[in-house]
């Protein structure tokens, strides 16, 4: 009963985080902010969902395979985000900077 509850909490939190990441991708102003939202939420969302599925599977071959998928995503998702940001920067895409409200207090 406790494992099922923890599993559903992880699955629900992963789903909510995925939705929040999608909203961030839609609302942020430039490529780099959107990439950050996608990269952060993608890794954490996958971790929570795979953890929830692993708890449902118990100690089995399926749980081992889910752990392998998690480790693959844990290393490749941030690497892919970094490669995309680096390629965008080298191609000349500049971040959108808000230069308003830069008043110094005396």
Secondary structure, 3 states (H helix, E strand, C coil): CHHHHHHHHHHHHHHHHHHHHHHHHHHCCCHHHHHHHHHHHHHHHHHHHHHHHHHHHCCCHHHHHHHHHHHHHHHHHHHHHHHHHHHHHHCCCCCCCCCCCCCCCC
